[in-house]
């Protein structure tokens, strides 16, 4: 019998913020990844630090990771985390996502 508690794991918002900071550092460590992130977000070196102070920015960083499977898998592997942990951290910051709800 499968352990049904595994499907109900959760993480704290504090962990979500910490993971988002790690994800941003991961993106920033590679010039190509950083340039793509800056291009898609409209941020630049001049305002990235200020944006990182905004609580909603943490969720946005994790959402960015979740939107790019290859990037997500590399980050998860580098961080020694399951990719699902990133989704759980995002959920901890934003609440659950409901698809198809009006």
PyMOL commands that set and color helices and strands:
alter all, ss='L'
color gray80, all
select helices_A, chain A and resi 4-8+13-28+31-41+48-52+55-67+69-79+83-94
alter helices_A, ss='H'
color red, helices_A
deselect
rebuild
show_as cartoon
